[in-house]
Structure formats: structure tokens, C-alpha cells
Amino acid sequence: MPLSAKVRIELFIPDLPDPVYARILEEFGDELSYAFGGCTITASSGKYRSAAGRILPDRINILFSDTPFDWEQDRELIGRYTAELQDVIQRTLAGEEAILITLHPVYHVE
């Protein structure tokens, strides 16, 4: 079976009642779809430790998209793109302690 290498971008956006979270989820869903042909949004839940040290429940939405980038060759381009995403998220959700963006190689079966 031939494999096709990709780089997956994942954005972890809190699922909170403030409308700004729904808007940023929609905007980034559109961005990833426009840039890479589509994305998946998955609702999930977990826990996190706050800056004050408390363990709190955490409802999140995970947006992800597989890009045509090569993990080794396109690392600088991937870094710039995700830095831009992070900048927009931080400006839009200024009160958030942390927004996670992950990158990792994936392989599609052709």
C-alpha cells in the first residue's frame, strides 16, 4: 500500500458560552478548509490545571486538517503559518490562559 505523508494541524479551542468562541471556531474552520481543502471539528472534554493549581473540567473543540506540507522540508513554512494562527487566537481570546496548537506527521493510505 502506498502512503502519502502529510502534516496535521490541530487547534484546541475552548467550548465556552461567550459568542467569540463560536465565531473563532467558525472562522478557523473556514480558514483550514480554504487553505487545505477541508477540516474536521470534534467536540471533546477533559480536565486541566489552572494557573492557580486547581483541576477544572474542560470542554473543547478540536479543529484539525491534514496539509500537503512535508514534515522535514516545510518546517519553517509550517512554523510561520501556525505562529500566525496563534497570534490571531491570542488577540481574539486575550483572556485565555492557553490555546494549544499541535503539529505532527500523518500518513494517508493511497
Secondary structure, 3 states (H helix, E strand, C coil): CCEEEEEEEEEEEECCCCHHHHHHHHHHHHHHHHHHCCCEEEEEEEEEECCCCCEEEEEEEEEEEEECCCCCCCHHHHHHHHHHHHHHHHHHCCCCCCCEEEEEEEEEEC
